[in-house]
Amino acid sequence: MPIVSRAPERTEGVSRSDTVTEMTVSPARRAAFDVLLRVERDAAYADALLHSPALDRLDARARALVTELAMGCLRRRGELDFLLEKRLRKTVESLDVEVRTALRLGAYQLRCMDRAPPAAAVSDSVELVKTARKRSAAGLVNAVLRNLPPLPEGEDGARRSHPDWLRTRWEKQFGRSACRKLLAANVCRPPTYVRAVKGFDFAHTMRELSAQGVALEPTGFPRAFRVAGGAVANTRAFRGGRLVVQDLSSQLVVPLLCVKPGQRVLDLCAAPGGKARQLAEEAGCAAAADRSLRRLRTLRRLGSRGLLPLALDAERPLPFRAAFDRILVDAPCSGTGTLARNPEIKWRLKPADLHELHSRQARILRRALDALAPNGRLVYATCSLEPEENEQVIERVLAERTAWTFRKALDRLPGRDAGDGFQAWLICRDAA
Ligand SMILES: C[S@@+](CC[C@H](N)C(=O)[O-])C[C@H]1O[C@@H](n2cnc3c(N)ncnc32)[C@H](O)[C@@H]1O
């Protein structure tokens, strides 16, 4: 299904009755609708769809609107459904996917955006269900959106926009106050962070960025900056690889390994390659392994920067003859620390998934430990907040061995700390 379909510019206005006049939909709203449908129908990731070439035909403003609409609907889905259900005789989930998507899209614009014209929000949602061959639901969409109640005051919105099981476990784990801040952070648009790549004159880059209208703020961490304004992706520094977009917490993982030039370095779950690039900058060269050939393609494009991409399954015996001085295991995980950036995760994840992930992570960590040299260092990291994927993996795997030491080296929680939620353990192998 195309993400963007060609549509002539819309005509503003909305019918005053349930008999709705045919009109065209704004390209941005249609693209957002298509993204949301693919997230629901195909279990696709919104962030990947929003960066796909299918959106290239939209100008920067329209793309920003598509992102705001799609991400906003996913972040605040529970809150939107609560409002919609006040005007429906059934649950939002029981409606056809096209109908509930059009309703959420309209409700988000009407209640969560200041600048969206209400008439256009309603009429485009009506038109979207019609073009999705759900013409019989057009009247319902029109009536529900026209009579939508206001958002209730207070904090319940963020609570409603998380599944009960996840909220309940976080309340127990972090306490009510930290949990409240975490939920609030998850429903907001997260800041963009960049990393200044080692080996370039950063003062020169800053002057150039400023001339191109991009403002960066220091974060207190070396080389890490928050984008305070402007479009980084359009700059020479970004296109020339002097600046990479990378979440702040993600940037803090590789320094834990204290990599020295010339060391043998392995990133075992490397794609799309943010941390592998950092490793290669420090060591001069790094082996970057991943199971996904598709995801490794991004990494292959970076091959000239000292990365050696390898396709392998890290749950199976590793194919290396010599041991590594430094190993990073940035394990595949639930991603519950990244819900502001990947909001669909919270609607898909089930408690049982954590046990499955735990087993995979333990298998990968065992293989990684086998490949570490005496006196070597290994960092196990996840962007998950769940103990099953973090301390329980470390404790289980290290209980099987002697002469290893470990400590928690990174603990980042959205709402308390800037950036995504991340946890990392530093594991050292004592010399025999
Ligand atoms: C959290 S992501 C890694 C992100 C990466 N380190 C970065 O900074 O860009 C986890 C990666 O593990 C990979 N993966 C999952 N299972 C794997 C396995 N059995 N062996 C190797 N890689 C695996 C996934 O394809 C995914 O790219």
The ligand as an SDF file (V2000), in Angstrom:
LIG
                    3D

 27 29  0  0  0  0  0  0  0  0999 V2000
   18.7530   -2.4830   19.7880 C   0  0  0  0  0  0  0  0  0  0  0  0
   19.0960   -2.9240   18.1690 S   0  0  0  0  0  0  0  0  0  0  0  0
   20.7690   -2.4490   17.9970 C   0  0  0  0  0  0  0  0  0  0  0  0
   20.9560   -0.9770   17.7650 C   0  0  0  0  0  0  0  0  0  0  0  0
   22.3980   -0.6240   17.3930 C   0  0  0  0  0  0  0  0  0  0  0  0
   23.3420   -1.1050   18.3730 N   0  0  0  0  0  0  0  0  0  0  0  0
   22.5980    0.8690   17.2220 C   0  0  0  0  0  0  0  0  0  0  0  0
   23.1290    1.5290   18.0980 O   0  0  0  0  0  0  0  0  0  0  0  0
   22.2220    1.3760   16.1600 O   0  0  0  0  0  0  0  0  0  0  0  0
   19.2250   -4.6550   18.2850 C   0  0  0  0  0  0  0  0  0  0  0  0
   19.7320   -5.3330   17.0310 C   0  0  0  0  0  0  0  0  0  0  0  0
   19.9040   -6.7160   17.3240 O   0  0  0  0  0  0  0  0  0  0  0  0
   19.6900   -7.4310   16.1350 C   0  0  0  0  0  0  0  0  0  0  0  0
   19.4800   -8.8410   16.5000 N   0  0  0  0  0  0  0  0  0  0  0  0
   18.3540   -9.4390   16.9590 C   0  0  0  0  0  0  0  0  0  0  0  0
   18.5610  -10.7340   17.1890 N   0  0  0  0  0  0  0  0  0  0  0  0
   19.8610  -10.9800   16.8540 C   0  0  0  0  0  0  0  0  0  0  0  0
   20.6810  -12.1370   16.8530 C   0  0  0  0  0  0  0  0  0  0  0  0
   20.2020  -13.3130   17.2540 N   0  0  0  0  0  0  0  0  0  0  0  0
   21.9440  -12.0160   16.4170 N   0  0  0  0  0  0  0  0  0  0  0  0
   22.4410  -10.8240   16.0030 C   0  0  0  0  0  0  0  0  0  0  0  0
   21.7150   -9.6920   15.9930 N   0  0  0  0  0  0  0  0  0  0  0  0
   20.4400   -9.7690   16.4120 C   0  0  0  0  0  0  0  0  0  0  0  0
   18.5000   -6.7350   15.4970 C   0  0  0  0  0  0  0  0  0  0  0  0
   18.4710   -6.9900   14.1000 O   0  0  0  0  0  0  0  0  0  0  0  0
   18.7900   -5.2720   15.8230 C   0  0  0  0  0  0  0  0  0  0  0  0
   19.4330   -4.6490   14.7490 O   0  0  0  0  0  0  0  0  0  0  0  0
  1  2  1  0
  2  3  1  0
  2 10  1  0
  3  4  1  0
  4  5  1  0
  5  6  1  0
  5  7  1  0
  7  8  2  0
  7  9  1  0
 10 11  1  0
 11 12  1  0
 11 26  1  0
 12 13  1  0
 13 14  1  0
 13 24  1  0
 14 15  1  0
 14 23  1  0
 15 16  2  0
 16 17  1  0
 17 18  1  0
 17 23  2  0
 18 19  1  0
 18 20  2  0
 20 21  1  0
 21 22  2  0
 22 23  1  0
 24 25  1  0
 24 26  1  0
 26 27  1  0
M  CHG  2   2   1   9  -1
M  END
$$$$
